[in-house]
Amino acid sequence: MKRLAFVLVLLFCLPVSLRADDASKRAKVQEMLDLLHIDRTMDQLMTLLQKQATAATNAQMSSSGASADQKARVDAFQKQLFDYIDSQLSWKSMQADYVDMYAQTFTEDEIDGMLAFYKSPAGTAMIAKTPELTQKSSAMAQKKLLAVAPQIQKMIQDFASTAGKRSGTSVNSN
């Protein structure tokens, strides 16, 4: 009888212990995400995407000769659209999902190791310099893409003309 009571007590205590371990792990994940400034990174990315989309839309509207009223309606729609996207994809709305994802992906020992690294001088430098590296790599990729764009366009045109000849119809619907 004592053995049964002991087993029951052990079974009831086990979930509490697992929840405490999970809470500890989740707190460490949150600390790591805070160190990485994921919130700022997501905000900056959202702002950049919004600026790029707005600039592209404005350029298209200007080249098509849109009226001031049309531009105003498109601007109002874009604001509404970006407000909605921000409400669904902002750090605040996704933070719990990120914590879950990291907690499910990494062990607590791995998280401890990452925390130790990100708190070290090398880790601090990595965090501080990553935005600059991201900008530089993006600029490098854009430069390379621009350099190969004519060849890519030619390949697409060659494929389209070859595909049209094989099927006996034109691929271009213009």
BELUR-V930068 format. One record per residue. N is the residue number from 1. RES is the residue in one letter. PSI is psi in degrees with one decimal (none if undefined). D_CENTER is the distance of its C-alpha to the mean C-alpha in whole Angstrom. Layout:
n = (N:N)
res = (RES:RES)
psi = (PSI:PSI)
d_center = (D_CENTER:D_CENTER)
//
This chain:
n = (1:2:3:4:5:6:7:8:9:10:11:12:13:14:15:16:17:18:19:20:21:22:23:24:25:26:27:28:29:30:31:32:33:34:35:36:37:38:39:40:41:42:43:44:45:46:47:48:49:50:51:52:53:54:55:56:57:58:59:60:61:62:63:64:65:66:67:68:69:70:71:72:73:74:75:76:77:78:79:80:81:82:83:84:85:86:87:88:89:90:91:92:93:94:95:96:97:98:99:100:101:102:103:104:105:106:107:108:109:110:111:112:113:114:115:116:117:118:119:120:121:122:123:124:125:126:127:128:129:130:131:132:133:134:135:136:137:138:139:140:141:142:143:144:145:146:147:148:149:150:151:152:153:154:155:156:157:158:159:160:161:162:163:164:165:166:167:168:169:170:171:172:173:174)
res = (M:K:R:L:A:F:V:L:V:L:L:F:C:L:P:V:S:L:R:A:D:D:A:S:K:R:A:K:V:Q:E:M:L:D:L:L:H:I:D:R:T:M:D:Q:L:M:T:L:L:Q:K:Q:A:T:A:A:T:N:A:Q:M:S:S:S:G:A:S:A:D:Q:K:A:R:V:D:A:F:Q:K:Q:L:F:D:Y:I:D:S:Q:L:S:W:K:S:M:Q:A:D:Y:V:D:M:Y:A:Q:T:F:T:E:D:E:I:D:G:M:L:A:F:Y:K:S:P:A:G:T:A:M:I:A:K:T:P:E:L:T:Q:K:S:S:A:M:A:Q:K:K:L:L:A:V:A:P:Q:I:Q:K:M:I:Q:D:F:A:S:T:A:G:K:R:S:G:T:S:V:N:S:N)
psi = (-41.8:-37.0:-43.3:-44.0:-41.6:-45.1:-42.6:-44.1:-43.5:-44.1:-38.9:-30.4:-27.2:-49.4:-35.8:-42.1:-43.1:-39.2:-37.2:-42.2:-41.4:-41.9:-40.3:-44.6:-44.2:-38.1:-39.6:-40.8:-45.5:-41.7:-43.0:-44.2:-35.5:-42.9:-36.6:-7.2:42.5:-36.4:-46.8:-41.1:-45.1:-40.5:-43.3:-41.0:-44.5:-42.8:-43.3:-46.8:-39.7:-44.7:-42.9:-44.7:-41.5:-43.7:-42.6:-43.2:-44.2:-40.8:-42.9:-41.7:-40.6:-42.7:-24.4:-1.9:36.2:147.2:166.0:-36.6:-43.0:-42.7:-42.4:-41.6:-41.3:-42.0:-43.8:-41.1:-43.6:-41.3:-46.2:-44.1:-46.9:-33.4:-42.4:-47.7:-43.9:-39.2:-26.4:-27.5:6.7:165.4:-42.6:-40.4:-19.1:-4.1:-48.6:-37.3:-39.4:-43.4:-45.7:-46.7:-48.0:-41.7:-33.9:-26.1:-37.5:147.9:165.9:-36.2:-40.8:-41.4:-41.6:-42.2:-42.3:-40.9:-43.6:-42.8:-51.1:-20.2:-13.8:164.9:-39.9:-41.7:-40.1:-41.1:-40.6:-47.3:-44.9:-34.9:-8.5:-42.5:-40.1:-43.4:-39.3:-44.5:-45.7:-41.3:-34.6:-45.2:-40.9:-44.7:-40.5:-41.9:-44.3:-41.8:-41.8:-37.7:-34.7:-3.9:-43.9:-41.3:-39.7:-44.6:-42.0:-42.3:-41.2:-44.1:-42.9:-44.1:-45.9:-41.8:-37.6:-42.6:-37.8:-38.0:-38.5:-39.3:-10.9:4.3:161.0:136.1:-32.9:122.3:6.1:none)
d_center = (56:55:52:51:50:49:46:46:45:43:41:40:39:36:34:34:34:31:29:30:28:25:25:26:23:20:22:21:17:17:19:17:14:16:17:14:13:10:11:12:9:7:10:11:8:9:13:12:11:14:16:16:16:19:21:21:22:25:26:26:28:30:31:32:34:33:35:34:34:32:29:30:29:26:25:25:23:20:21:21:18:16:17:17:13:13:15:13:9:10:10:14:13:11:12:15:12:11:14:16:13:14:18:18:17:19:22:24:25:22:20:24:24:20:21:24:23:20:23:25:26:24:21:21:22:19:17:19:18:15:14:17:16:13:15:18:16:15:18:20:18:19:23:23:22:24:27:27:26:30:30:27:29:32:31:30:33:35:33:34:37:38:36:38:42:41:41:43:41:39:35:35:36:37)
//
